[in-house]
Amino acid sequence: MIQLITANKGDLFRVQNILEQTPTYHLNVGGRKAMPNAAELLFETVPQKKLPEDKLVLIVREGLDDVGIVDLIHGYPNLETAFLGFLAIIEGKQNSGIGKATYLEVEKLVKEVGLKKIRLSVVGTNPVDAFWEKMGFHFTGETKDYRNKKVHSISKLMEKELT
């Protein structure tokens, strides 16, 4: 059974430790392992016109172990949508059902606050489309160029209406 715990800047060490245990994700989207300040950046990065208070960083726990991270933006890109910026499970626990269980808990949270949709972006170099399709997401048809120093790809938007 998993539990989602709200993280804050006092949890930087824990969050950084989790991020460092997701090297394949970081290689796929950034071309390198997690940067030493990855946890700080996770807490500080918000979309334009959003406030830090609109962001929720959650630590995924299984028993006494930290096994994942969730980054969720309330009311983005519109007031009835939550943007799932990041959901990562440490590599030693992937393909165990924790990702699905985590997503289902996130969906419950989003519904509880009255939002109608969840939106996310999938970088083409990170092969997770099938997972999100199984969770009920569909491609919106919107794409954006994705570039950083080492990875050049496309970012595809996916969305799910909540019922």
C-alpha positions as CSV (number, residue, x, y, z in Angstrom):
1,M,0.0,0.0,0.0
2,I,1.3,3.4,-0.9
3,Q,0.9,6.8,0.8
4,L,1.3,10.3,-0.6
5,I,3.0,12.7,1.8
6,T,3.2,16.5,1.1
7,A,6.8,17.5,0.8
8,N,8.3,20.9,1.6
9,K,11.8,22.4,1.4
10,G,12.7,20.7,4.7
11,D,12.5,17.5,2.7
12,L,15.1,18.5,0.1
13,F,17.5,15.7,1.0
14,R,14.7,13.0,0.8
15,V,13.4,14.4,-2.6
16,Q,17.0,14.6,-4.0
17,N,17.6,11.0,-2.9
18,I,14.5,9.8,-4.8
19,L,15.4,11.8,-7.9
20,E,18.9,10.3,-7.9
21,Q,17.2,6.8,-7.9
22,T,15.5,7.6,-11.3
23,P,18.6,7.8,-13.5
24,T,16.9,6.5,-16.7
25,Y,14.3,9.2,-16.6
26,H,16.9,11.9,-16.2
27,L,19.0,10.4,-19.0
28,N,16.0,10.2,-21.3
29,V,14.8,13.8,-20.8
30,G,18.0,15.6,-19.7
31,G,20.8,13.5,-21.1
32,R,22.4,13.1,-17.7
33,K,21.8,12.0,-14.2
34,A,19.9,14.2,-11.7
35,M,21.7,17.4,-11.0
36,P,22.9,18.0,-7.4
37,N,20.2,20.7,-7.1
38,A,17.4,18.8,-8.8
39,A,15.2,18.8,-5.7
40,E,15.5,22.5,-5.3
41,L,14.6,23.1,-8.9
42,L,11.6,20.8,-8.5
43,F,10.2,22.9,-5.7
44,E,11.0,26.2,-7.4
45,T,9.9,25.6,-11.0
46,V,6.3,26.8,-11.7
47,P,4.7,27.7,-15.0
48,Q,4.3,31.4,-15.8
49,K,1.4,33.1,-14.0
50,K,1.3,30.4,-11.3
51,L,2.5,30.8,-7.8
52,P,4.6,28.4,-5.7
53,E,1.4,27.8,-3.6
54,D,-0.2,26.3,-6.6
55,K,2.4,23.6,-6.7
56,L,2.2,20.3,-4.7
57,V,5.2,18.1,-4.4
58,L,4.4,14.7,-2.9
59,I,6.6,11.9,-1.7
60,V,5.4,8.4,-2.5
61,R,5.9,6.0,0.4
62,E,5.6,2.3,0.5
63,G,5.7,1.2,4.2
64,L,8.7,3.2,5.6
65,D,10.4,3.7,2.3
66,D,10.4,6.7,0.0
67,V,9.8,5.2,-3.5
68,G,8.7,8.1,-5.7
69,I,7.9,11.7,-6.3
70,V,4.8,13.6,-7.7
71,D,4.8,17.2,-8.9
72,L,1.3,18.6,-9.4
73,I,0.2,22.1,-10.4
74,H,-3.3,23.2,-9.3
75,G,-5.4,25.1,-11.9
76,Y,-3.0,24.9,-14.9
77,P,-3.4,25.7,-17.7
78,N,-6.9,26.6,-16.7
79,L,-8.9,26.7,-13.5
80,E,-10.5,23.3,-14.0
81,T,-7.3,21.4,-14.7
82,A,-4.4,20.0,-12.7
83,F,-1.1,19.6,-14.5
84,L,0.9,16.5,-13.6
85,G,4.4,17.8,-14.1
86,F,6.2,14.7,-12.8
87,L,5.4,11.2,-11.5
88,A,8.5,9.1,-11.0
89,I,9.0,5.8,-9.2
90,I,12.5,4.8,-8.2
91,E,14.0,2.2,-10.5
92,G,14.1,-0.6,-8.0
93,K,10.3,-0.4,-7.6
94,Q,9.2,0.2,-11.2
95,N,6.9,-2.3,-12.8
96,S,5.5,-3.3,-9.4
97,G,2.2,-1.5,-9.6
98,I,3.3,1.4,-7.5
99,G,3.2,3.8,-10.5
100,K,-0.4,2.9,-11.2
101,A,-1.4,3.0,-7.5
102,T,0.3,6.4,-7.2
103,Y,-1.5,7.8,-10.2
104,L,-4.9,6.6,-8.9
105,E,-4.2,8.4,-5.6
106,V,-3.3,11.6,-7.4
107,E,-6.5,11.3,-9.4
108,K,-8.5,11.1,-6.2
109,L,-6.8,14.2,-4.8
110,V,-7.5,16.1,-8.0
111,K,-11.2,15.1,-7.9
112,E,-11.4,16.0,-4.2
113,V,-10.5,19.6,-4.9
114,G,-13.1,19.8,-7.7
115,L,-10.9,19.8,-10.7
116,K,-12.3,18.2,-13.9
117,K,-9.1,17.3,-15.9
118,I,-5.5,16.2,-15.6
119,R,-3.0,17.2,-18.2
120,L,0.6,16.1,-18.7
121,S,3.4,16.3,-21.1
122,V,5.4,13.3,-22.4
123,V,8.9,14.0,-23.9
124,G,9.4,11.8,-26.9
125,T,12.7,10.4,-25.6
126,N,11.0,9.1,-22.5
127,P,8.9,6.0,-23.6
128,V,6.0,6.2,-21.1
129,D,3.1,6.9,-23.6
130,A,1.7,3.4,-23.1
131,F,1.5,3.7,-19.3
132,W,-0.4,7.0,-19.6
133,E,-2.8,5.5,-22.2
134,K,-3.5,2.6,-19.8
135,M,-4.4,5.2,-17.2
136,G,-7.0,6.7,-19.5
137,F,-5.1,9.6,-21.0
138,H,-5.3,10.6,-24.7
139,F,-3.1,12.8,-26.9
140,T,-4.5,16.2,-27.4
141,G,-2.7,16.7,-30.7
142,E,-0.6,19.5,-29.2
143,T,3.1,19.2,-29.4
144,K,6.0,21.5,-28.5
145,D,9.6,21.4,-29.4
146,Y,11.6,20.1,-26.4
147,R,15.3,21.1,-26.1
148,N,17.9,21.3,-23.5
149,K,21.7,21.1,-23.8
150,K,21.8,17.3,-24.5
151,V,18.3,16.2,-25.6
152,H,16.3,17.4,-28.6
153,S,12.8,15.9,-28.9
154,I,9.1,16.7,-29.0
155,S,6.9,17.1,-26.0
156,K,3.3,15.7,-26.5
157,L,0.4,16.8,-24.4
158,M,-1.9,14.2,-23.0
159,E,-5.2,14.8,-21.1
160,K,-7.8,12.9,-19.1
161,E,-11.3,14.1,-18.3
162,L,-12.3,13.0,-14.8
163,T,-15.7,11.7,-14.1
